[in-house]
């Protein structure tokens, strides 16, 4: 577990996101939890009906339209966005920490390659030798260059924490204000060409640039086929066309020098006003495993975290980001999902799932009857679960060794029409067992998801 500790110590963002998700948990969580009826399959209920996935796909449009026209006491699907992937089976799997190794020279050469691809002409050989640093080293005044790193290895320096080099751009350099590039466990973790940051007069290290705090959000949606048009610096483009362009770029982006069990897909869109009557698209991105996307919390007013009122899945997943202010060009990217440091170990699969209609009924029963909701979206996702919440582990070593299980779920995102309307409710219905789980997110932005 030493390797994972090094990765999380060096790139503490993932843990920070988890801790931020727990920030408001406590006094209000009990009352929120009591607002659920906890429906679904339990030991006291018989197994629920399942149907072949092929049947669910063939009837998905019909089932979606039926829900839009249906009447629930506590839910309206009239304006919901429905999506379902083309899969022939769904999987249950666990994460296992990737045992990835690479020599310092190979890690350095790979960074040089990425700098040339992403920032052509910005770095010569001398600049690369000075600016590429190794971050898997503790108790140093300044992170070492390649030559300094190899000298530390020769001296058996005890604070080289990982069994493989972790590289990035020197955070203390003025050049760090011109571009940003990080690798984590051999995976492209993030990059930025600084254009939007400089336009907003942001003058700190680009790795801390929080675009959702720098530019106002004017529109947000989970409908990736929306025909709404916005003016970028290069001209007008619809959300649907921008999504297609961005996903093509993400597909072509070389994420790692090793083969990964995931692709990157767009899950949601925020539209930002960047001034001069121009806009930028903030795409929330998630990994995809065998054609089905992972779950993530919807981005709010900050990139770095979200406020969670209650959660009984014990795992809160953040969206990554891809920013586009010129058509066909991603100027900033961050993965922000811990799946990149894990291998997938499949524990089972199923070619049959709980029907959409039944999942909606389970969701309605799970929710309290005292609150009415608009359903924003319904989708199929891979959702992570842990045995207990982060604040229930005795120490970090125990937290590292926790078992993370990933299960296929119907995901319902709902906004309450009464009570605390500035919250989002995420209800997850296990596609195989019918069990229901929930996460409640406190939203800070005044712009609602369409």
RALINZI-V965889 format. One record per pair of residues at least 6 apart in sequence whose ideal C-beta (glycine too) atoms are under 7 Angstrom apart, sorted by the first residue. I is the first residue (numbers start at 1). J is the second residue. If there is no record, write none. Layout:
BEGIN
I J
I J
END
This chain:
BEGIN
1 397
1 400
1 401
3 97
3 162
3 163
4 97
4 341
4 400
5 396
5 400
6 136
6 161
6 162
7 162
7 184
7 185
7 341
8 14
8 15
9 161
10 135
10 136
10 166
11 184
11 189
13 336
14 338
16 304
16 305
17 304
17 305
17 318
18 316
18 390
19 390
20 304
20 305
20 306
21 305
21 306
21 308
21 316
22 308
22 389
22 390
22 391
23 307
24 307
24 308
24 309
24 442
25 308
25 310
28 309
29 309
29 310
32 309
32 310
32 440
33 310
35 368
35 371
36 366
36 367
36 368
36 438
37 365
37 366
37 367
37 368
38 366
39 362
39 365
39 366
39 436
40 362
40 366
40 429
40 434
40 435
40 436
41 47
41 48
41 433
41 434
41 435
48 354
48 358
48 434
49 355
49 358
50 352
50 353
50 354
51 352
51 353
51 355
52 351
52 352
53 87
53 88
53 89
53 351
53 352
53 353
56 353
56 355
56 356
57 84
57 86
60 84
60 356
63 356
63 357
64 82
66 357
67 77
67 357
67 360
68 77
68 78
68 80
70 77
72 364
73 369
74 364
74 367
74 369
74 371
74 372
74 373
75 364
75 373
75 375
75 414
76 374
76 375
77 375
79 374
80 375
80 376
80 377
80 378
81 222
81 223
81 376
81 377
82 378
83 379
84 380
85 291
85 292
85 380
86 291
87 290
87 291
87 292
88 351
89 349
89 350
89 351
90 292
90 349
90 350
90 353
90 408
90 431
91 290
91 346
91 349
91 408
92 347
92 348
92 349
92 407
93 344
93 345
93 346
93 347
93 406
94 345
94 347
94 403
94 404
94 405
94 406
95 342
95 404
96 342
96 343
96 345
97 341
97 342
98 185
98 341
98 342
98 343
100 164
100 185
100 186
100 258
101 163
101 164
102 164
102 165
102 186
104 146
104 149
104 150
104 165
107 165
107 167
108 132
108 146
108 167
110 257
111 132
111 167
111 183
112 128
114 181
114 188
115 123
115 128
115 181
118 181
118 191
119 179
119 193
122 178
122 179
123 131
129 145
129 146
130 145
131 169
131 170
131 173
131 175
132 145
132 146
132 167
132 169
133 143
133 144
133 145
133 168
133 170
134 143
134 144
134 149
134 165
134 166
134 167
135 143
135 166
135 168
136 160
136 161
136 162
136 165
136 166
137 143
137 144
137 152
137 159
137 160
138 159
138 161
139 159
142 172
144 152
149 165
152 160
153 160
166 183
166 184
167 183
168 181
168 182
168 183
169 176
169 179
169 180
169 181
170 176
171 205
171 207
176 205
176 206
177 194
177 203
177 206
178 194
179 192
179 193
179 194
179 206
180 190
180 191
180 192
180 206
180 207
181 191
182 189
182 190
182 207
183 189
184 340
184 341
185 340
185 341
186 256
186 257
186 258
187 255
187 256
187 260
187 335
187 340
188 255
188 256
189 334
189 335
190 207
190 333
190 334
190 335
191 333
192 206
192 209
192 331
192 332
193 331
194 206
195 331
196 211
196 274
196 280
196 323
196 325
196 331
196 332
197 206
197 209
199 274
200 214
200 215
202 209
202 214
210 302
210 303
210 304
211 272
211 282
211 303
211 323
211 332
212 282
212 299
212 301
212 302
212 303
213 301
213 302
215 272
215 273
215 274
215 280
216 272
216 273
217 270
217 271
217 272
217 445
217 447
218 271
218 273
218 447
219 271
219 447
219 450
220 269
220 270
220 271
220 447
220 449
220 450
221 239
221 268
221 269
221 449
221 450
222 268
222 376
222 377
222 449
223 450
224 240
224 243
224 266
224 269
225 240
226 239
226 240
227 238
227 240
228 238
228 239
229 236
229 237
229 238
230 237
230 271
230 279
231 277
231 278
231 279
232 278
232 279
232 280
232 325
232 326
232 327
233 278
233 325
233 326
234 326
234 327
235 327
237 327
239 269
242 281
242 324
242 327
243 266
243 269
245 327
245 328
246 266
246 283
246 322
246 324
246 330
247 265
247 266
249 330
250 264
250 285
250 322
251 263
261 289
261 344
262 287
262 288
262 289
262 339
263 288
264 285
264 287
264 288
265 285
265 286
265 288
265 293
266 283
266 284
266 285
267 284
267 285
267 286
267 293
267 296
267 319
268 284
268 298
268 299
268 319
269 281
269 283
270 282
270 299
271 279
271 281
272 279
272 280
272 282
273 279
274 280
274 325
280 323
280 324
280 325
281 324
282 299
282 321
282 323
283 321
283 322
284 296
284 298
284 299
284 319
284 321
285 319
285 320
285 321
285 322
286 293
286 294
286 296
286 319
286 320
286 337
287 294
287 337
287 339
289 344
289 382
292 380
292 381
292 382
292 408
293 381
294 317
294 337
294 339
294 381
294 382
295 317
295 381
295 382
295 383
295 411
296 317
296 318
296 319
297 306
297 316
297 317
297 318
297 319
297 441
298 424
298 449
299 319
300 306
300 443
300 444
300 445
301 444
301 445
303 321
306 441
307 441
307 442
308 316
308 439
308 440
308 441
309 423
309 440
309 442
310 440
311 439
312 437
312 438
313 383
313 385
313 428
313 437
313 439
314 385
314 386
314 387
314 388
314 389
315 384
315 385
315 386
315 404
316 439
317 337
317 384
318 336
318 337
319 336
320 334
320 335
320 336
320 337
321 332
321 333
321 334
321 336
322 330
322 333
323 330
323 331
323 332
324 330
324 331
325 331
350 432
353 431
353 432
354 410
354 429
354 431
354 434
356 410
359 410
359 429
362 429
362 434
362 436
363 412
363 427
363 429
363 436
366 427
366 436
367 373
371 416
371 418
371 419
372 417
372 418
373 414
373 415
373 416
373 417
373 425
374 414
374 415
374 417
375 412
375 414
376 413
376 414
376 415
376 449
377 413
378 410
378 412
379 411
380 408
380 410
380 431
381 409
381 411
382 406
382 408
383 406
383 407
383 409
383 428
384 404
384 406
385 405
385 407
386 402
386 404
387 402
387 403
390 399
393 399
407 430
408 431
408 432
409 428
409 429
409 430
409 431
410 429
410 431
411 426
411 428
412 427
413 424
413 426
414 425
414 427
415 421
415 424
415 448
416 423
416 425
422 443
423 440
423 441
423 442
423 443
424 441
424 443
425 438
425 440
426 438
426 439
426 441
427 436
427 438
428 436
428 437
429 436
END
